[in-house]
Amino acid sequence: MKSTLAERMRLALAGPPKITQKALAEACGIKPPSVNGWVSGESKTIEGANLLKAAAFLGVSAKWLAEGIGPMRETKPVYSDEDFVSIKRVDVSFSNGTGQVVYHEEDKPPLSFRADFLRKLGIPPGKAVVVDAEGESNYPKILPGAVVLINSADRENLNGDFFAFRVEGELLIKRLAKLEGAGIIATAENSDFKPKNVIYSRPEDFEVIGRAVWTGVEL
């Protein structure tokens, strides 16, 4: 008999290590009642960004958590909270402004992040990449010259958060949201930036690289 989401969620929370509903809610960026809905059975499904973040934080397979298919935990390595993880840094500028045509993508020296920090952000092993941001279209959220950590496993739930994406040979970071139908709207954070909103009506020409989850600048 196939298990329910509530049964799988309670099993995953039991660990080891044991995880509280409050901690899971914080990791997913949602309110505790939403997690309680998964655990109590009030909510029958979990999808999109919440699924990926919850599975990564709980250390279980997203497919198992969502559908009860496959093993609970993947056989591939998972993060150990005591480890530092070396993250690939791609030598490509994701523009905060008008974009930059890509001619090559050579790697820069990697950056290291604590594994528990990556886990808290919901980034599965092997799905993090660091890129550089230019321009002022997302000021003050993303400053010119900042490095930006991208979760390449999170590309589907375009909900108005920052995403890195490629369109017509340009690499950009903007707030992305799906429109009714097939369109996507990209919005600059900086209210003085023109154009503030750009609508892409043909998503097949539009490649989402991943969700931008952290940024840092040199002080």
Secondary structure, 3 states (H helix, E strand, C coil): CCCCHHHHHHHHHHCCCCCCHHHHHHHHCCCHHHHHHHHHCCCCCCCHHHHHHHHHHHCCCHHHHHHCCCCCCCCCCCCCCCCEEEEEEEEEEEECCCCCECCCCEEEEEEEEEHHHHHHCCCCCCCEEEEEEECCCCCCCCCCCCEEEEECCCCCCCEEEEEEEEECCEEEEEEEEECCCCCEEEECCCCCCCCCEEEECCHHHEEEEEEEEEEECCC
